[in-house]
């Protein structure tokens, strides 16, 4: 016999007995009956749930594909790539080198103008004649007639890099030093 049918028959029997005999009805208070029935119902449901879980086949959980990080732009990465491309010892790329030198010069002029509190014209003159820095490599990068120091030319020849690479790196380092307010 099904458990639900048995519970229903018992409930009807207790109800009829309480209706026929008032003494049985006075022993059973409605509050305790409700609490008892709810407790019995909870136990029955717990047993049913446990029995249903006992027969199930256990399978490992598939965690799925982990989330991928969104690529984030690294500040200065584009400039580094551009420097590597134009500063290679391979021939050609004169226009790209000139464009990068002009852009770097603009930034240097702005940095010198802010640092020395002078006009952009005076800062441009200082950058062009090399007096904007004490670093001879950075000064030679913008100066049209000044050559790179001998140690830079030798290092470039031995390491397979161009003088331009050393010059642009020195100029950027000097601009950074000026912007950070270092002496």
Secondary structure, 3 states (H helix, E strand, C coil): CCHHHHHHHHHHHHHHHHHHCHHHHHHCCHHHHHHHHHHHHHHHHHHHHHHHHHCCCCCCCCCCCCCCCCCCCCCCHHHHHHHHHHCCCCCCCHHHHHHHHHHHHHHHHHHHHHHHCCCHHHHHHHHHHCCCCCCHHHHHHHCCCCCCCHHHHHHHHHHCCCHHHHHHHHHHHHHHHHHCCCC
